[in-house]
């Protein structure tokens, strides 16, 4: 395994610790707070269409990840 592979593996392992998952959750939860208060434009420069696209992609990827975890 080369040096870049080791660095990437370490980064991946760090990003998917409990702390990394909590950070991801908190970022999405904060976005939800802004949306709930009708202030989504203050949270992101993305258009609503682009933001919806990103969120749909995240939801799809999360669901597929759960399905694949269950399969393997």
TIRO-2110 file (N, C-alpha, C; in Angstrom, 1 decimal):
// TIRO-2110
0.9, -1.2, 0.0, N, 1, A
0.0, 0.0, 0.0, CA, 1, A
0.9, 1.2, 0.0, C, 1, A
0.6, 2.1, -0.9, N, 2, A
1.4, 3.4, -1.0, CA, 2, A
1.0, 4.4, 0.0, C, 2, A
1.9, 5.4, 0.1, N, 3, A
1.6, 6.4, 1.1, CA, 3, A
0.3, 7.1, 0.9, C, 3, A
-0.1, 7.4, -0.3, N, 4, A
-1.4, 8.1, -0.5, CA, 4, A
-2.5, 7.2, -0.1, C, 4, A
-2.4, 5.9, -0.4, N, 5, A
-3.4, 5.0, 0.0, CA, 5, A
-3.6, 4.9, 1.6, C, 5, A
-2.5, 5.0, 2.3, N, 6, A
-2.5, 5.0, 3.7, CA, 6, A
-3.1, 6.3, 4.3, C, 6, A
-2.8, 7.4, 3.7, N, 7, A
-3.4, 8.7, 4.1, CA, 7, A
-4.9, 8.7, 3.8, C, 7, A
-5.3, 8.2, 2.7, N, 8, A
-6.7, 8.1, 2.4, CA, 8, A
-7.4, 7.2, 3.3, C, 8, A
-6.9, 6.1, 3.6, N, 9, A
-7.5, 5.1, 4.6, CA, 9, A
-7.6, 5.7, 5.9, C, 9, A
-6.6, 6.4, 6.4, N, 10, A
-6.7, 7.1, 7.7, CA, 10, A
-7.7, 8.2, 7.7, C, 10, A
-7.8, 8.9, 6.6, N, 11, A
-8.8, 10.0, 6.5, CA, 11, A
-10.2, 9.4, 6.6, C, 11, A
-10.4, 8.3, 5.8, N, 12, A
-11.8, 7.7, 5.8, CA, 12, A
-12.1, 7.2, 7.2, C, 12, A
-11.2, 6.5, 7.8, N, 13, A
-11.4, 5.9, 9.2, CA, 13, A
-11.8, 7.1, 10.2, C, 13, A
-11.1, 8.2, 10.0, N, 14, A
-11.4, 9.3, 10.9, CA, 14, A
-12.7, 9.9, 10.6, C, 14, A
-13.1, 10.1, 9.4, N, 15, A
-14.3, 10.7, 9.0, CA, 15, A
-15.5, 9.9, 9.4, C, 15, A
-15.4, 8.6, 9.6, N, 16, A
-16.5, 7.7, 9.9, CA, 16, A
-16.5, 7.1, 11.3, C, 16, A
-15.8, 7.9, 12.2, N, 17, A
-15.9, 7.6, 13.6, CA, 17, A
-17.2, 8.1, 14.1, C, 17, A
-17.5, 7.8, 15.4, N, 18, A
-18.8, 8.4, 16.0, CA, 18, A
-18.7, 9.9, 15.9, C, 18, A
-17.6, 10.5, 16.1, N, 19, A
-17.5, 11.9, 16.1, CA, 19, A
-17.7, 12.5, 14.7, C, 19, A
-17.2, 11.8, 13.7, N, 20, A
-17.4, 12.2, 12.3, CA, 20, A
-18.8, 12.1, 11.9, C, 20, A
-19.5, 11.0, 12.3, N, 21, A
-20.9, 10.9, 12.0, CA, 21, A
-21.8, 11.9, 12.7, C, 21, A
-21.4, 12.2, 14.0, N, 22, A
-22.1, 13.3, 14.7, CA, 22, A
-21.9, 14.6, 14.0, C, 22, A
-20.8, 14.9, 13.5, N, 23, A
-20.6, 16.2, 12.8, CA, 23, A
-21.5, 16.3, 11.6, C, 23, A
-21.5, 15.2, 10.8, N, 24, A
-22.4, 15.1, 9.7, CA, 24, A
-23.9, 15.3, 10.1, C, 24, A
-24.3, 14.7, 11.1, N, 25, A
-25.7, 14.8, 11.6, CA, 25, A
-26.0, 16.3, 12.1, C, 25, A
-25.0, 16.9, 12.8, N, 26, A
-25.2, 18.2, 13.3, CA, 26, A
-25.3, 19.2, 12.1, C, 26, A
-24.5, 19.0, 11.1, N, 27, A
-24.6, 19.9, 9.9, CA, 27, A
-26.0, 19.8, 9.3, C, 27, A
-26.5, 18.6, 9.1, N, 28, A
-27.8, 18.4, 8.5, CA, 28, A
-28.9, 19.0, 9.4, C, 28, A
-28.8, 18.7, 10.7, N, 29, A
-29.7, 19.2, 11.7, CA, 29, A
-29.8, 20.7, 11.7, C, 29, A
-28.7, 21.4, 11.6, N, 30, A
-28.6, 22.9, 11.5, CA, 30, A
-29.3, 23.4, 10.3, C, 30, A
-29.1, 22.7, 9.2, N, 31, A
-29.7, 23.1, 7.9, CA, 31, A
-31.3, 22.9, 8.1, C, 31, A
-31.7, 21.8, 8.8, N, 32, A
-33.1, 21.6, 9.0, CA, 32, A
-33.6, 22.8, 9.9, C, 32, A
-32.9, 23.2, 10.9, N, 33, A
-33.4, 24.3, 11.7, CA, 33, A
-33.6, 25.6, 10.9, C, 33, A
-32.7, 25.9, 10.0, N, 34, A
-32.9, 27.1, 9.1, CA, 34, A
-34.1, 26.9, 8.2, C, 34, A
-34.3, 25.7, 7.7, N, 35, A
-35.4, 25.4, 6.8, CA, 35, A
-36.7, 25.5, 7.6, C, 35, A
-36.7, 25.0, 8.8, N, 36, A
-37.9, 25.1, 9.7, CA, 36, A
-38.3, 26.5, 10.0, C, 36, A
-37.3, 27.4, 10.1, N, 37, A
-37.6, 28.8, 10.4, CA, 37, A
-37.8, 29.6, 9.2, C, 37, A
-37.9, 29.0, 8.0, N, 38, A
-38.0, 29.8, 6.8, CA, 38, A
-36.8, 30.6, 6.4, C, 38, A
-35.6, 30.2, 6.9, N, 39, A
-34.4, 31.0, 6.7, CA, 39, A
-33.4, 30.3, 5.9, C, 39, A
-33.8, 29.4, 5.0, N, 40, A
-32.8, 28.5, 4.3, CA, 40, A
-31.8, 29.4, 3.5, C, 40, A
-32.3, 30.5, 3.0, N, 41, A
-31.4, 31.4, 2.2, CA, 41, A
-30.2, 31.9, 3.0, C, 41, A
-30.4, 32.0, 4.3, N, 42, A
-29.3, 32.5, 5.2, CA, 42, A
-28.3, 31.4, 5.4, C, 42, A
-28.7, 30.1, 5.2, N, 43, A
-27.8, 29.0, 5.5, CA, 43, A
-26.9, 28.6, 4.3, C, 43, A
-27.4, 28.8, 3.1, N, 44, A
-26.6, 28.3, 2.0, CA, 44, A
-26.8, 29.3, 0.7, C, 44, A
-25.8, 29.4, -0.1, N, 45, A
-25.9, 30.1, -1.3, CA, 45, A
-26.5, 29.3, -2.4, C, 45, A
-26.8, 28.0, -2.2, N, 46, A
-27.3, 27.1, -3.2, CA, 46, A
-28.8, 27.5, -3.5, C, 46, A
-29.2, 27.4, -4.7, N, 47, A
-30.6, 27.6, -5.0, CA, 47, A
-31.4, 26.5, -4.3, C, 47, A
-32.7, 26.7, -4.2, N, 48, A
-33.5, 25.6, -3.5, CA, 48, A
-33.5, 24.4, -4.4, C, 48, A
-33.5, 24.5, -5.7, N, 49, A
-33.5, 23.4, -6.6, CA, 49, A
-32.2, 22.6, -6.4, C, 49, A
-31.0, 23.3, -6.4, N, 50, A
-29.8, 22.6, -6.1, CA, 50, A
-29.7, 22.0, -4.8, C, 50, A
-30.2, 22.7, -3.8, N, 51, A
-30.2, 22.1, -2.4, CA, 51, A
-31.0, 20.8, -2.3, C, 51, A
-32.2, 20.9, -2.9, N, 52, A
-33.1, 19.7, -3.0, CA, 52, A
-32.4, 18.6, -3.7, C, 52, A
-31.7, 18.9, -4.8, N, 53, A
-30.9, 17.8, -5.5, CA, 53, A
-29.9, 17.2, -4.6, C, 53, A
-29.1, 18.0, -3.9, N, 54, A
-28.1, 17.5, -3.0, CA, 54, A
-28.7, 16.6, -1.9, C, 54, A
-29.7, 17.1, -1.3, N, 55, A
-30.4, 16.4, -0.2, CA, 55, A
-31.0, 15.0, -0.7, C, 55, A
-31.6, 15.1, -1.9, N, 56, A
-32.1, 13.8, -2.5, CA, 56, A
-30.9, 12.8, -2.8, C, 56, A
-29.8, 13.3, -3.2, N, 57, A
-28.6, 12.5, -3.4, CA, 57, A
-28.1, 11.9, -2.1, C, 57, A
-28.1, 12.7, -1.1, N, 58, A
-27.6, 12.2, 0.2, CA, 58, A
-28.6, 11.1, 0.8, C, 58, A
-29.9, 11.4, 0.6, N, 59, A
-30.9, 10.4, 1.1, CA, 59, A
-30.7, 9.1, 0.3, C, 59, A
-30.6, 9.2, -1.0, N, 60, A
-30.4, 8.0, -1.8, CA, 60, A
-29.2, 7.2, -1.4, C, 60, A
-28.0, 7.9, -1.2, N, 61, A
-26.8, 7.3, -0.9, CA, 61, A
-26.9, 6.6, 0.5, C, 61, A
-27.5, 7.3, 1.5, N, 62, A
-27.7, 6.7, 2.8, CA, 62, A
-28.5, 5.5, 2.7, C, 62, A
-29.6, 5.5, 2.0, N, 63, A
-30.5, 4.3, 1.9, CA, 63, A
-29.8, 3.2, 1.2, C, 63, A
-29.0, 3.5, 0.2, N, 64, A
-28.3, 2.4, -0.5, CA, 64, A
-27.2, 1.8, 0.4, C, 64, A
-26.5, 2.7, 1.2, N, 65, A
-25.5, 2.2, 2.1, CA, 65, A
-26.1, 1.3, 3.1, C, 65, A
-27.3, 1.6, 3.7, N, 66, A
-28.0, 0.8, 4.6, CA, 66, A
-28.3, -0.6, 4.0, C, 66, A
-28.8, -0.5, 2.8, N, 67, A
-29.2, -1.8, 2.0, CA, 67, A
-28.0, -2.7, 1.8, C, 67, A
-26.9, -2.0, 1.4, N, 68, A
-25.6, -2.8, 1.2, CA, 68, A
-25.0, -3.4, 2.5, C, 68, A
-25.1, -2.6, 3.6, N, 69, A
-24.7, -3.1, 4.9, CA, 69, A
-25.4, -4.4, 5.2, C, 69, A
-26.8, -4.3, 5.0, N, 70, A
-27.6, -5.5, 5.3, CA, 70, A
-27.3, -6.7, 4.5, C, 70, A
-26.9, -6.4, 3.2, N, 71, A
-26.6, -7.5, 2.3, CA, 71, A
-25.3, -8.2, 2.5, C, 71, A
-24.4, -7.5, 3.1, N, 72, A
-23.0, -8.0, 3.3, CA, 72, A
-22.8, -8.3, 4.8, C, 72, A
END
